[in-house]
């Protein structure tokens, strides 16, 4: 069951247990409009999400979802799928 099935226009907290080994996962967050999510690490060791640069470690797929917050966790090894913003070069 997803949070969207259980709750509507709500905020949900997902607690991830700390581990000495990284979670080799890709996490996709798909929230309905108005719903929010807090993903927080717990325990003595800070959990790490690292998918080995195979894609974004954490993807948020709904543009009009409520706030998504990641706390007390390390996120590393991801590869961004969004287009980088262009930066103007030096002016002559």
Long-range contacts (C-beta under 8 A, 24 or more apart in sequence): 2-30, 3-31, 3-35, 3-37, 4-30, 4-31, 4-32, 4-35, 7-35, 8-32, 8-34, 8-35, 9-34, 9-35, 10-35, 10-36, 11-35, 11-36, 11-37, 11-38, 11-66, 11-67, 12-36, 12-37, 12-38, 13-37, 13-38, 13-39, 13-40, 14-38, 14-39, 14-40, 15-40, 15-41, 15-42, 16-40, 16-41, 16-42, 16-47, 16-73, 17-41, 17-42, 17-43, 17-47, 18-42, 18-43, 18-44, 18-45, 18-46, 18-47, 19-43, 19-45, 19-47, 19-48, 20-45, 22-48, 22-49, 22-50, 22-76, 22-77, 23-47, 23-48, 23-49, 23-50, 24-50, 24-51, 24-52, 25-49, 25-51, 25-57, 26-51, 26-54, 26-55, 26-56, 26-57, 26-58, 26-59, 27-57, 27-58, 27-59, 28-59, 28-61, 29-58, 29-59, 29-60, 29-61, 29-62, 29-65, 29-68, 30-61, 30-62, 31-60, 31-62, 31-65, 31-66, 31-68, 32-62, 32-65, 33-62, 33-64, 33-65, 33-66, 34-65, 34-66, 35-65, 35-66, 36-65, 36-66, 36-67, 36-68, 36-69, 37-65, 37-66, 37-67, 37-68, 37-69, 38-68, 38-69, 38-71, 39-68, 39-69, 39-70, 39-71, 39-73, 40-70, 40-71, 40-72, 40-73, 41-71, 41-72, 41-73, 42-72, 46-72, 46-73, 46-74, 47-72, 47-73, 47-74, 48-73, 48-74, 48-75, 48-76, 49-73, 49-74, 49-75, 49-76, 49-78, 50-75, 50-76, 50-77, 50-78, 51-77, 51-78, 52-77, 53-77, 53-78, 53-79, 54-79, 55-79, 55-81, 56-80, 56-81
